[in-house]
Amino acid sequence: MGLFLQLFTDGVVIGCVYALVALGFVVILSTTGIWHFAHAAVYSAAAYWVYFATVERGMPLVLAALLSLPFAACLGLLIDVVAYRPLRRRNAAPTTVMIVSIAVMTFLENGIAILFGTDNKSLGTVFVAHGYSVGPVVITTWSIITLVATAVLFVTLILFQQRTEMGAAMRAVGNNADMARVVGINVGRIYLVAFALGSALVAPAAVLVSIHSGISPTMGLEVLLTAVAAVIVGGVGSIPGVLLGGLLIGVAGGVGVWQIPSQWQQAIAFAILFLFIIFRPTGFFGGKVKSAAV
């Protein structure tokens, strides 16, 4: 039982990481309709920013982590302005937009590899490995930070969406961009806000994973694929659903290694996704997401 509880706890923490990555992804998706796979490259770039700032320039980790948020936000804005905005002006098909997103992801990941090399990097931090015993379960400082960061960011985003004019405008654009224009909402500006906010939200997950597991140029792709599965399982466009989907996949993968080799963890995630597509295609809290990607 002790081993099961430990694996369950570890699965919850990993599920929080998936949920954090999915959170920024779903902010962009629910507002713009774009399946923004270049989000994976923003994740990797944020991690490498922290590596560059701390290891190569000696900046304190906390400061570098805080600055990773505006760094990721600016990169997300740049991607929207350079890659997606011209496609919106041409009324490009959703499939075209998705292909361009994958191309941007590949371009940025290769750029990172050219600048920093393809070998794994480490931030060299050890304080997060300190563990605390809670009955039969050992929880590390890193796990506690991950749980707290997830709770704070999810609650903050929900309050932002429900209690602010900008959040209401983003929901309006996500529901019907044409109607939002009629009532005077600047849709282009809302898209920029969505990309800045969604990209900034991926930075905490990138920093946490960098501290725990190290950094590589393609580190974003695997975690994003699992995060996208969490988005679909939770219900496309639902923020609470993202958290629930991430936790379900994280726990299933964590407990699954009790009987299944760890290299099959991602297969477990996609097995869950397959079951939801067959039996509950709307996910836990399926909502309406605009069908057009531009």
N, C-alpha and C positions, 0 to 999 in steps of 0.2 A: 504493500500500500504506500509506503514511503516513496518508493521509486515512481509510482504512478503520480503521486501528488507533485513530485519534483518535475516530472515531464509535463504535467498539466500546467504548472506555474510557468515553466520555460516557454510553453506553447502560447500562453496568454501574452507574455512579453513580446515574443516574435510576432504574434498577431497584431500587437499594437504598432510595430514597425510597418507591417503591411498596410494597416489602416492609415497611418500617417502619410505614406506614399500615395495611397488611394485617395486621401482627402483632397490634396491639391489637384489630382487628376480629375476628380468628380466636380470640383469647383469650375474648372475650365469646361468640362464636358457638358454640365448642366446649363451653363450660360451660353456657350457658343455652339454646342453640338459637335465639336471637333474631338475625335479620338486622338488625343495629343501624345503620340508615342515618343516624340522628342522630349517628353517629360523625363524619360530615362536618362537622357544626356544632361539635362539640367541637374538631376540628382547627382550624377557623376561629377559634373563640374563644380558643384557646391562642395563635394567632398575634397576635390583637389584644391579648391581655394583654401580650405582649412589646412590641408597639408602644406601648401606653399607658404601660407602666412605663419604657421607655427614652427614647422621644421626648418624651412629655408630662410625665414625672416625673423624668427624668434618672437613672434607676437604671442601674447597669452592666449591659451586655448579658449577661455570664455569670451574674450573680445573677438577672436576669429570666428567663433560660432555665431555670435550675434551679428557680425558683419556678413555672414553667409546668407542671411535672409535678404538684405537688399541686393547682394550680388546675384542670387538666384532670381529675384524679382526682375532685375534689369535684363538678365539673359532671357527670361520668358518674354518680356516686352520686345526685345530685339527679334526673337523668333517670330512673334506675331506680326511685327511691322515689316520684316524682310520677307518672310515666307508666306504667311497666311493672308495678310491684307491684300496683296496683289491678286490672290486667288478669289477673294471675296468680290473684288471689283469686276472680275471676269465671270462671276457666277459659276465657278468650277464645281464639278460633281464631287460629292462626298468621298468617293473612292480616290479621286485625284488628290484631294486634300490629305487623306490618310497616307497615300504613297509618298507625298512630299514630306509629311511628318516623319516617316521612317527614314527618308533620305537625309533629313536634317539631323536626326539622331545618329545615323551612321557617320555623317560628316563631322559632327562635333566629337564623337567618340574617337575617331581617327585623329582629329586634331589634338585631343588630350594625349593620345598615345605618342604622337610625334613630339610634343612638348615635354612629357614626363617619362616616356618609356612605357613598355608594356609589363614590366615587373611589378609585383605587388608592393605597395608602400605601407608604412606603419606610422602612426602618430606617436608611438612610444609612450602612451599613457598607461599607467598601471593602477591608479587609485580606484578606478571603476570596478576592478576585479575583487575588491574587498567584499566578503560575504557576511550576511547576518542570518543566524539560525532562527527560524520560526517553526517550532515543532520539528517535524521531519524534513522540512523544506529549507533550503539555503537560497536566499535572495541577495543578489549583488547590488552594489551601489548603482551600477549601470542599469540594472533592471528597474530599480526604484525611480531613477531619473526618467527612464523611458515611459513608465506608467504615469508619472506625474505630468510629463510633457504631453502625452496623448490626451489625458483628461483636460488639461488647460486649453489646448488648441481646439479640441472638439467643442467644448463648452463655449469658448470665445467665438468660434465661427458660427455656431448656432445662434448665439445672441446677436452677432453681427447681421446675420441674414434676417432675423425676426424683428430686431429692434431699431435698425437704422434705415435711412432713406436709400442709401447705396445698396444695402442688402435687398431691399424691396425692388429696386430698379433691376438688379441682377436677376431676381426671380421673374420679373416681368419680361425681360429680354429672353430668358430661357424658355418661357412659356410661349411667347409670340413676339418675335422681333419687330414684325411689321406693325402690329398694334402698339408696341412700345414707342415706335417712331411717331405714330399718330398722336400720342398723348404728350409728345415733346421730350422723350428720353433720347439722349445722345447714345445710340447703340455702339458706335465706334469707340467711344470713351469707356463704355461698360465692358467691351471686349478687352480693352487694355487693362482695366482694373482686374478682370477675371484672370488674365494671364499673369499679371504681377502678383496677385494674391495667391493663386494656385501654385505658382513657381516658388514663391517664398515659403509656402507651407511644406514643400518637399525638403527644404534645407535641414530642419531638425532631424529628420530621419536619416539623411545622408551623414550628418555629423555623428549621430549615435552609432550607426553601423560602422563608420570609419574608425571610431574609437574601439569598437568591439572586435571587428573582423579584418580591418585593414582596407586598402583601397586598390582598385584596378580600373582601367578605362571603361570596361564593359560591365561594371558592377551594377549599373542601373537597370539593365535589360531584364535580368532574371527576376529581380524584386518587383519591377513594374508589371511583368506578365502575371505574377501572383497577385499583385495589387489590383489589376484589371479583373482577375477572377473574383476578388473580394467585392469589387464594384458591382459585378453582375449578380453574384450570390446575394448581396445585401439589397439589391434593387437599384437600378441605374437612376442616378439623380438624388438618391436619399443619403443624407449625411449620417443619421443614426444607422442606416443599413450598411454603410461603408464600415463603420466600427464593428457591427455585429458580424459582417462577412469576414473581415480581417481576423477577428477573434476566433471564429469558427474554423477557418483555414489554418490559423496558427496552432490552435489546440489540437486539431486533427493531425497535423503534421508532427507536432511535438509528442503526442501520445502514441502516434503511429510508429515512431522509431523504437518503441518498446518491443514490437514484434517484426517490424519491417526495417531493412537497412536504411540509413539516413539519406543515401543518394536518391531514394524514392520519395522524398518529402514533397517535391514539386509535383510528382505524379499524383500524390494524394490530393493536392490542391485542385488539379484539373479533373480528377475523378469526381470531386464534390461539384465542380462547375458543370460537368457533364450531367450529373444527376439533377441539378437544378434546372438546366436547360430543358431536360426531358419532362420533369414532373412539376416544376414551378418556374417557368421562364421569366416571370416578373420579379423573382427574388423575394426576399423577406418583405421589403417595403417598396415594391416597384412603383415608380412614378413616371410621369410623362417627361420625356426629353425631346427637344426640338429635333425634327428629322433631318433638317438641312444642316450641312456642316459648314456653311459659309453664310 
